[in-house]
């Protein structure tokens, strides 16, 4: 059994027991959350596709940790003008463990 969920503007294919990183969620580490935006659920031979979401389907997950990703360097430069800017960015994330898919 697996489901396709939408969180943080991205879509993820998830199975029970799977650990994945998503955009930062506002909840405490160790707490359990429900993700209501389920786009598709596949259970053995039955497939349910939402329009746009599957009614009465949720995914329960536990928040393992919050963190920040690797630093990326953003460099801007205009030639012959003496202009250059160097900035870094670290994207915050939340690590989830999928507990169950409720249909």
C-alpha positions in Angstrom: 0.0 0.0 0.0 1.3 3.5 -0.9 -0.1 7.0 -1.2 0.9 10.2 -3.0 0.7 13.2 -0.6 1.2 16.9 -1.1 3.1 19.0 1.5 5.2 22.0 1.2 4.3 22.5 -2.5 5.8 19.2 -3.5 4.3 15.7 -4.0 5.8 12.6 -2.3 5.1 8.9 -2.7 4.9 7.4 0.8 4.6 3.9 2.3 4.1 3.0 6.0 7.4 2.8 7.8 9.2 5.2 5.3 11.3 8.1 6.5 11.4 11.2 4.4 12.4 14.9 4.5 9.8 17.6 3.7 9.6 21.4 3.9 9.6 22.6 7.5 6.4 22.0 9.4 5.2 24.0 12.4 4.9 21.2 15.0 7.0 19.9 17.9 9.6 17.1 17.3 8.2 13.8 18.5 4.6 14.8 17.9 2.2 13.0 15.5 0.5 14.8 12.7 -2.1 14.0 10.0 -1.6 15.1 6.4 -5.0 15.6 4.8 -3.9 16.3 1.2 -3.8 12.8 -0.2 -3.8 12.8 -4.0 -3.8 9.1 -4.7 -4.0 5.8 -2.7 -3.1 2.4 -4.1 -4.1 -0.6 -2.0 -3.1 -4.0 -3.6 -5.5 -4.1 -6.6 -7.6 -1.0 -5.8 -6.5 2.5 -6.9 -8.2 5.7 -5.7 -7.4 8.9 -7.5 -8.5 12.2 -6.0 -10.1 15.1 -7.8 -7.9 16.9 -6.5 -7.7 15.0 -3.2 -9.1 11.6 -2.0 -12.1 12.2 0.3 -11.7 10.9 3.9 -8.1 9.7 3.3 -5.3 10.9 5.6 -1.7 9.9 6.2 -0.5 9.8 9.9 3.2 10.6 10.4 5.5 11.3 13.4 8.0 14.1 13.3 11.4 12.8 14.1 13.5 16.0 13.9 13.8 19.5 12.4 17.0 20.6 10.8 18.7 22.6 8.1 20.1 21.4 4.8 23.5 21.8 3.3 24.6 25.4 2.5 24.3 26.6 -1.0 26.2 29.7 -2.2 24.3 32.3 -4.3 26.6 34.6 -6.2 25.6 37.6 -8.2 27.9 39.6 -10.4 27.7 42.2 -13.1 30.8 42.4 -15.3 32.7 45.6 -15.6 30.6 47.4 -12.9 32.4 46.4 -9.8 29.2 44.7 -8.4 29.3 41.3 -6.8 27.3 39.8 -3.9 27.9 36.4 -2.2 25.2 35.0 0.0 24.6 31.6 1.5 21.3 29.8 2.2 20.4 26.7 4.2 16.8 25.4 3.7 15.0 24.2 6.8 13.4 20.8 6.7 11.4 18.3 8.8 12.1 14.6 8.9 8.9 12.5 9.0 8.3 8.8 9.6 5.1 7.6 8.0 3.0 5.5 10.5 -0.1 4.6 8.5 -2.4 5.5 5.6 -6.0 5.8 6.6 -8.6 5.4 3.9 
